[in-house]
Amino acid sequence: VQLVESGGGLVQAGDSLRLSCTASGSTSIINAMGWYRQAPGKQREVVAFFATGSGSVTYADYAKGRFTVSREDVKNTIHLEMTRLTFEDTAVYYCQAEGWVMGAGRLEYWGQGTQVTVSA
């Protein structure tokens, strides 16, 4: 499975931004996907995640009410719509997917990341 993110960039505080992640390869094994981020000098943290068989998305507290995950299953693409961005949202944002393969067990995949920079 390959994950490619897009949509990052430089925005001002209060702006909105939409990130996209497209999965390719053996996408049928994917059973969960999520967005994570890593700010400079900090550990990677979850933004939101969901089980692909469920319509329910779990958001980190800081993302609730500001960020929304949407899916385009036909395109194997998920989006992260971010609104009211603040300087603290500056980070590299990563798309993540999990799958399970008999004999191999749980597998995890990461995109290359896309930089989001919010100017104060």
MOTABEL-V703110 format. One record per backbone hydrogen bond with DSSP energy under -0.5 kcal/mol. NH is the residue of the N-H (numbers start at 1). CO is the residue of the C=O. E is the energy in kcal/mol with one decimal. If there is no record, write none. Layout:
NH | CO | E
NH | CO | E
//
This chain:
2 | 24 | -2.5
4 | 22 | -1.9
6 | 20 | -2.1
9 | 115 | -0.9
11 | 9 | -0.5
11 | 117 | -2.8
13 | 119 | -2.1
14 | 85 | -3.3
15 | 12 | -2.3
17 | 82 | -2.5
19 | 17 | -0.5
19 | 80 | -2.6
20 | 6 | -2.7
21 | 78 | -2.5
22 | 4 | -2.3
23 | 21 | -0.5
23 | 76 | -3.0
24 | 2 | -2.2
27 | 25 | -2.2
29 | 26 | -1.6
30 | 27 | -1.5
31 | 98 | -3.0
32 | 98 | -1.4
33 | 50 | -2.5
34 | 96 | -2.5
35 | 48 | -3.0
36 | 94 | -2.8
37 | 45 | -2.7
38 | 92 | -2.1
42 | 39 | -2.3
45 | 37 | -3.1
47 | 35 | -3.2
48 | 35 | -1.7
49 | 58 | -2.0
50 | 33 | -2.6
51 | 56 | -0.6
52 | 31 | -1.5
53 | 31 | -0.5
54 | 51 | -2.1
58 | 49 | -2.9
59 | 57 | -0.5
60 | 47 | -2.7
63 | 60 | -1.5
64 | 60 | -1.3
66 | 63 | -1.9
67 | 63 | -3.0
68 | 81 | -2.5
70 | 79 | -1.6
72 | 77 | -3.3
75 | 72 | -1.0
76 | 73 | -1.1
77 | 72 | -2.0
78 | 21 | -2.4
79 | 70 | -2.7
80 | 19 | -2.6
81 | 68 | -3.3
82 | 17 | -3.3
82 | 80 | -0.6
83 | 66 | -1.6
84 | 14 | -0.6
85 | 15 | -2.3
89 | 86 | -2.0
90 | 87 | -1.8
91 | 116 | -2.0
92 | 38 | -2.3
93 | 91 | -0.6
93 | 114 | -2.9
94 | 36 | -3.0
96 | 34 | -2.7
97 | 109 | -2.2
98 | 32 | -2.7
99 | 107 | -2.4
100 | 29 | -1.2
101 | 105 | -2.3
104 | 101 | -1.8
105 | 101 | -3.0
107 | 99 | -3.1
109 | 97 | -2.8
111 | 95 | -2.3
112 | 3 | -0.5
114 | 93 | -2.0
116 | 91 | -2.8
117 | 9 | -2.8
119 | 11 | -3.0
119 | 117 | -0.6
//
